[in-house]
Every structure is written in C-alpha cells, then in structure tokens.
Amino acid sequence: DRLIRTPSFVSSMPLWEKEGTPGARRDNGFGDFWEQYHEITRKDRVNPGKARKEWNKLSAGERTAAVENIENYYCHLNHTRFCLHAVNYLSNKAFRNEYGLY
C-alpha cells in the first residue's frame, strides 16, 4: 500500500499564526495586517521580518489605523506600480495620508 502524504493546513501556516506552538510569538495583529495588506494590494509578500519590526514600533492606535486604511490608501494611488511594499507602507506611515477632494 502506498500512502500519499499531504501537508496539513497547520504545518503550512506561518509560525506566528500557529496556536500552542512552542516558541510562537504573539503577533499583536501583525498576521491579520500582513494577510489583509497583500489580499488588497496583490503585492509580493517580501521582507516580513522588516515589516514585523516596523509593526512593533507602532502604537496600538497606529496599528489599528494601518489596517483600517489599507484599502483607502490603495484606492487613492494614481497607478498600482506606485504601491508600496508592506514594510514601506508601515515605515512611511502611509496609513496617515490625507486625501483631498479635487
């Protein structure tokens, strides 16, 4: 008999999302931000370590604003080629951008 092994969903999850994993860190919402940012922008998922470092520098209010303003930021881009990677979105605090009516 031949067994076909398929990776389980949990083993394919990033370390910060696994429940009860030894060494797993609390991500302070970083996993949710990371998923949502890339779902909306369709950018490559690059530099997660640097992005996490920038995320940890933000206050709780800034973290909330960062997540809530992803779509607003993306919709106000003149062209998608100008869309920042997640790490630069956080370090530049692009979630604070103010858009006028013109």
MODELLER restraints for C-alpha pairs under 7 A, 6 or more apart:
rsr = mdl.restraints
at = mdl.atoms
rsr.add(forms.Gaussian(group=physical.xy_distance, feature=features.Distance(at['CA:10:A'], at['CA:18:A']), mean=6.70, stdev=0.5))
rsr.add(forms.Gaussian(group=physical.xy_distance, feature=features.Distance(at['CA:15:A'], at['CA:24:A']), mean=5.93, stdev=0.5))
rsr.add(forms.Gaussian(group=physical.xy_distance, feature=features.Distance(at['CA:16:A'], at['CA:24:A']), mean=5.42, stdev=0.5))
rsr.add(forms.Gaussian(group=physical.xy_distance, feature=features.Distance(at['CA:16:A'], at['CA:25:A']), mean=5.65, stdev=0.5))
rsr.add(forms.Gaussian(group=physical.xy_distance, feature=features.Distance(at['CA:16:A'], at['CA:26:A']), mean=6.67, stdev=0.5))
rsr.add(forms.Gaussian(group=physical.xy_distance, feature=features.Distance(at['CA:16:A'], at['CA:27:A']), mean=6.20, stdev=0.5))
rsr.add(forms.Gaussian(group=physical.xy_distance, feature=features.Distance(at['CA:17:A'], at['CA:31:A']), mean=6.88, stdev=0.5))
rsr.add(forms.Gaussian(group=physical.xy_distance, feature=features.Distance(at['CA:18:A'], at['CA:24:A']), mean=7.00, stdev=0.5))
rsr.add(forms.Gaussian(group=physical.xy_distance, feature=features.Distance(at['CA:30:A'], at['CA:52:A']), mean=6.76, stdev=0.5))
rsr.add(forms.Gaussian(group=physical.xy_distance, feature=features.Distance(at['CA:30:A'], at['CA:55:A']), mean=6.84, stdev=0.5))
rsr.add(forms.Gaussian(group=physical.xy_distance, feature=features.Distance(at['CA:33:A'], at['CA:67:A']), mean=5.66, stdev=0.5))
rsr.add(forms.Gaussian(group=physical.xy_distance, feature=features.Distance(at['CA:37:A'], at['CA:70:A']), mean=6.33, stdev=0.5))
rsr.add(forms.Gaussian(group=physical.xy_distance, feature=features.Distance(at['CA:37:A'], at['CA:86:A']), mean=6.92, stdev=0.5))
rsr.add(forms.Gaussian(group=physical.xy_distance, feature=features.Distance(at['CA:38:A'], at['CA:45:A']), mean=6.87, stdev=0.5))
rsr.add(forms.Gaussian(group=physical.xy_distance, feature=features.Distance(at['CA:40:A'], at['CA:71:A']), mean=6.62, stdev=0.5))
rsr.add(forms.Gaussian(group=physical.xy_distance, feature=features.Distance(at['CA:41:A'], at['CA:74:A']), mean=6.69, stdev=0.5))
rsr.add(forms.Gaussian(group=physical.xy_distance, feature=features.Distance(at['CA:43:A'], at['CA:85:A']), mean=6.68, stdev=0.5))
rsr.add(forms.Gaussian(group=physical.xy_distance, feature=features.Distance(at['CA:47:A'], at['CA:87:A']), mean=6.93, stdev=0.5))
rsr.add(forms.Gaussian(group=physical.xy_distance, feature=features.Distance(at['CA:50:A'], at['CA:87:A']), mean=6.26, stdev=0.5))
rsr.add(forms.Gaussian(group=physical.xy_distance, feature=features.Distance(at['CA:51:A'], at['CA:86:A']), mean=6.39, stdev=0.5))
rsr.add(forms.Gaussian(group=physical.xy_distance, feature=features.Distance(at['CA:51:A'], at['CA:87:A']), mean=4.17, stdev=0.5))
rsr.add(forms.Gaussian(group=physical.xy_distance, feature=features.Distance(at['CA:54:A'], at['CA:87:A']), mean=6.77, stdev=0.5))
rsr.add(forms.Gaussian(group=physical.xy_distance, feature=features.Distance(at['CA:54:A'], at['CA:90:A']), mean=6.17, stdev=0.5))
rsr.add(forms.Gaussian(group=physical.xy_distance, feature=features.Distance(at['CA:54:A'], at['CA:91:A']), mean=5.96, stdev=0.5))
rsr.add(forms.Gaussian(group=physical.xy_distance, feature=features.Distance(at['CA:55:A'], at['CA:90:A']), mean=6.71, stdev=0.5))
rsr.add(forms.Gaussian(group=physical.xy_distance, feature=features.Distance(at['CA:65:A'], at['CA:95:A']), mean=6.40, stdev=0.5))
rsr.add(forms.Gaussian(group=physical.xy_distance, feature=features.Distance(at['CA:66:A'], at['CA:95:A']), mean=5.09, stdev=0.5))
rsr.add(forms.Gaussian(group=physical.xy_distance, feature=features.Distance(at['CA:69:A'], at['CA:95:A']), mean=5.45, stdev=0.5))
rsr.add(forms.Gaussian(group=physical.xy_distance, feature=features.Distance(at['CA:70:A'], at['CA:95:A']), mean=6.77, stdev=0.5))
rsr.add(forms.Gaussian(group=physical.xy_distance, feature=features.Distance(at['CA:73:A'], at['CA:95:A']), mean=6.61, stdev=0.5))
rsr.add(forms.Gaussian(group=physical.xy_distance, feature=features.Distance(at['CA:77:A'], at['CA:83:A']), mean=6.97, stdev=0.5))
